[in-house]
Amino acid sequence: MKYYIIAGEASGDLHGSNLVKQIREVDTQANIRGWGGDLMEHAGANIVKHYRDLAFMGFVEVVMNLRTILKNIDQCKKDITAFKPDVLVLVDYPGFNMRIAEWGKQQGYKIVYYISPQVWAWKENRVKKIKQSVDKLLCILPFEKEFYQKWNYEVEYVGHPLVGVIKDFKEQPVERPLANKPIIAVLPGSRKQEVSVKLPIMLTMAKHFPEYQFVVAQAPGLDDHFLESLTGQHPNVSMVKGQTYNLLKQATAALVTSGTATLETALFGVPEVVCYKGNPISYFFAKHLIKVKYISLVNLVMDKLVVKELIQHDLTEENLLKELGLLLKDEAVRNRVKKDYAELWHKLGEKDASRRAADIIYEYAIS
């Protein structure tokens, strides 16, 4: 069967790659083409366009790059039409993928959406469009199934794909020590525009904790020179590329931007501070539109404040010093966080989400 998969950022590339591996096991004749990144390509997909050319974050950034975005959508439609897939699989990345879903449905393609758009966070009425455009919606967060039931829309909860991935990685021996001092992991994100704002603040912690090595996880879309310009002035700061999980496995604590990385850090059992600071105008609009209480997936799944979130004006050197200090020096705080992390594992389950998703997609493709 022919599968066209679209993932538009680093986390989508990770989940897309695991999905590609499982589809190829379920369907040994699978012909997989799409948009994604290095991980999807290594898993066996023919990648037409890399996600590093697609990642625009925030209202202002989207408006500034609107011409490029529209050009990408048009290019994607033409490539899908030429490929003629048996099923179109969309992975997260809703701003782009929902446009493709609507168009694809009109063209008569079978549409599967893997990893639900976060309509429970804002623009809830977009559920109507999802119901019209998406044939099968595969959810990875436990509260999403109940959310969609309110809208009379039956979805499939397959479990979170990170659970199996991280469980397997944690059972492997440490690849190699990344420092001869205790490590604080720094995960600043994959978009240059957000990293340039947040990382300098995150790295002010290096001077306050000289007994630790701060190790920055370099996302694939960020070039060495750019990161070195931000990290070079700190003697106890280093970088790693393609070793985020190895880093988290060795870390004592972590400073993490919002997104999938907050959940990955928690599943590795690393106490963390969530750091977010964006374009002021984009943040203004987001603050007035987003309805959820938290920005980190850890807190959203647990429905309580498990990890501290320092957002926008709260992300200061002073506040970060206080919160990181608690994680490093207060045993009661560390124990409370780790107890909550154990409950998080339980909530997300032990299911092999990628395999379950692949089975559903294959069965639908051949039906």
N, C-alpha and C positions, 0 to 999 in steps of 0.2 A: 504494500500500500504506500501511497505518497502522503507525507505529512509536511505541512508548512508551519513552522513554529516561530513566534515573534517574542523576543525578550529585549527590553530596552535599557537595562542597567545591570550593575554587577550582581545584585542579588538574584535578578531574573536569569542571568547567565548561569549562576550556580544551580538554581532549581531546574532550569531548562536542561542543563547538562545531565543531571541525574535522571530526568525524564527521558532524554534521548537514549541513555544507556539502557533503561528499562524497556523502552519501546523496541529497541533493537534486539532485546532478549525475547520479548513476546512475539515480535514479527521479524524473523531473520531476513526477510526480503525488503525491509523498510527502506524507503528512499526519503531522506529527511533534508529539507532545505529551510532556510529561514534567516532571521536577523537575531544577533546575539553577540557572543564574545568568544574568547579563546577556549573557555571550558566546554562550551557547546561544540565547538569545532573539534577539539580533541576527543570528544565523546562520539563523534561520527557524523555530525551535521555539516552540510555545506552552507557556510555562513556568507551571505550576500553583503551585509553591512554590519559593521561593528557598533556595539552600543555606545562606545566613546563618542561617536558622531551624533548621538541622539539625545544625550542627557542634558536637558535644560530644566532647571529647577526654579520654581517661584513664578509669580504672576508677571513681574517686570521682565524677567529673563525670557519667558515664553513670548511675550509681546515683541521684545527686541529681536527674537529669532523666528518670528512667525513665518516669514517667507521660506526659510530653510525647512521648518517643520512641515509646511504644506507641500514643499517639493519632495520631501522624504515620503510622505503619505502617498503621493502620486506615484512615485517610483516603486513603492511597495505593492500597490494595487496592480501595476503593470507586471511585476515579477510574479505575483500570485497567479494572475491570469495566464501567463505563459507557462507556468509550472503545472497548473491544473491539479491541485492536491485533492485527495479523497477526504481530508479533514484539515481544517484550519485551527491550530492550537495557539491561543493567546496567553502569554504568561505575564500577569500583573501589568504594570505600565499603562494605566487606564486612559490617560489623556490621548495617547496614540492608538492603543489597541481597541478602544471602544468605537473609534471612527472606522477602523478596519472591520470590526464586528458588524457594524450597521451596514457597511457597504457589502461585506461578504455574504450576509444574509440575503440581501437583495439580489446577489449574483447566483444564489442557490447553493452556496457552500455549506457544509456541515461545520458548525462553530462550537468549539469547546473552549471555555475560559478556565485556565488553571491558575489559582490564587486570585480570589475575588478582589475586585476593586474595593477600596475602603469607603464604600457608600454609607456605611454605618457611622463614619466620622463626619462627613459633610455631604451636602447635596443628596439627601436620602431619596429624593424623587427620581434620581437616576436609575433606581431599581426598575422603573417602568421601561426604560430604554434597554436595560439588560434583559428583561423578560422578552422583549420583542426581538432582540438581536442574537441572544446566546441560547443555543440548544441545550448545552450541559454546562453547569457551573460547578467547579470542583473547589471546595473551600478547605483551608488549612488551619483555621482558628476555630476553637470549639464553640464560641458564642455566635458565629456567623450563621449556622444552620437555623438557630432559633430566631435570629434577626430576619432572615428571609421568609420564615414561616408567617411572620406578621403580614407579609406582602403576598401570601398565597403562592409562593414560588418554591418549588421543591428543588433543593440543591443536594450535592453529595459532600459530606465531610470525610476527607481521606486521611486526616491526621497531618501533622506538620513534618515536611520532608527533612528539616534540620535534625530532628530527634535521632533518626537512624544514622545519618551521616556523622554526627558528632559522637554518638555512642561508639561507632566503629573506630573513629579516630582516637578517642580517649583510651581505647584498649590497646593501641599500638605503642611501642616504646618511643620515647622522646627522640625526634630526628637528630637534633644536636643542640647543645646549650647555646643560647643566644647572647649570654652575658655571664660574667663572673660575679655579678651582684644580683640581688633581688630585682625583679623586673616589674615595671608598670607599663602595661600595654596602652598605646595611644592609637585609637581607630578614628581618624578624622573624616572619613567618608571618601567618596569616589569622584566627586565633582569639584573641579578646580575652584570655581567661584565660592563654594561653601568652605573648602579647606583653607583658602587664603584668609577668611574671616575668623574661623574658629581655632585653627591650629596654633597661631601665635599665643592666644590666651591659654590654651591647654598646656603649652610648653613653658609657660611661666612657672609651672610647678617644679621644673627640673632644678632650679636654684634653691628651692625650699626643701627638697628631698635629695641631697647630693649622694646619700648612701644607696640610692636606687638608680637603676639604668632605665631610662625612658626609651621604649622602642616603638617607633612609628610604623604601622602597617601601611605600606604603599599600595594603593589600589592600581590595577593594571592600566587605567586610563590616565594616570598622573606621571609626568616625566621626572627623571632624576633631578635635573637642574632646578626645576620649580620647587621641589621639596627641600633640596639642599639649601636653597636660599632662605628657607624658613627654619631649618634645623641646625645649620652649621655653626651658629653662635653658642650652642650649648654643648659643653664637653661631655655630659652624661646623657646625650641623646644620640640614638642611632636609628637606622631604617632597615626594614626587611621587605622584600618583594615576594609575593606568592607564598608566604609562610604565616598567614594570619592565624591559622589553627595551631600551628606549632608555637606561635607566640602566646596565644591564649592558654595553651596547655601549661606554659611555664610562668604565667603572670601571677603576681600577688594581688594586684588590683588593676583597674582599667579606667581610662577616660574615653568615652565612646559617643559618637554622634548618633542621632536618632536613626531609626530604621532597623533593618534585619540584624545589624551588628549588635544591637542591644540584647536581642534574644540569643544570638550565638554566644555572646559573652556570659550570659546567665547559664546557658546549658553547659558551659565549661566550668561553672561554679566559681567564676571570678567576680568578686564584689566590684561594682562599677558606679561611676557618676556619669549621667547622661548629659551631654553638652550640645546645645543647639543655639546658633545665632545666624540669622539670615539677612537678606536685604530688608531694610526697614519698611519699605512700602509693601513688599510681598508679605512680610510678617503681619502688618496691619490688617491686610485683607484676610489672611489665614486665620488670625485670632478671632475675627468677627464671623467667620464662616464655619470653622471647625467646632463640632459639638462635643467631642470626647473630652474626658477629664485629664487624660495623659497623652504624651506623645510617644512614649516607649512601648514596644510590644509586651515587654515584661509586665509593666503595670496594667496594661489593657487586658491581658489575659487573666491576670490575678485579680483585677478589679480593685486594686488598692495600691498604695505607694510602697513598692518594694525597693526600688532604686530611685535615688534623688535625681530630679530633673532640673537642670539650670538652663533656663530658656531666655534667649534674647538679652534683656537688660540685667537679668540675674546671673548671666554667665560673666562673672568678673574674677579677677585673680583672688580677691579676698574670699569670695564665696566658695570658689573651687578649693582653695587651701583648707578651709574649714571642713568641707565634705570629704575630701581625699584623706585628710588627717584622721577623721573618724574611722574610715574604712581600714586604715593602716594601723591605728593604735588602740582602737576601742574593741576589745574582744567580744563584748556583748552585741555590738552593732554587726560585726562580721558573722557571728553565730545566728543572729536573727535573719540576716540576708540569706545565708546558706540554707536555713530551714525553709524559707519561702521558695528558694530555688528548687528544693526537693519536691515541694508541692506543685511547682510549675511543670516539672517533668511529668508528674502524675496527670495533670490536666491535659497536657499535649498528647499523652499516650505513647505507646511503644509501636505503633503501626508503621509499616513500611509505606509511607505516603506515595513515594515516587512510583513504586510497583503498582499500588492500587490505582493511581491515576493512569498509568500506562495501560493497564488492563481495561479500564473504562473507555479510554480513547480508542484502543484497538477494536474493541467490541462494537463501538459506535461507527468506526470507519468502515467496517465490513458489513454493517447491517443494511 
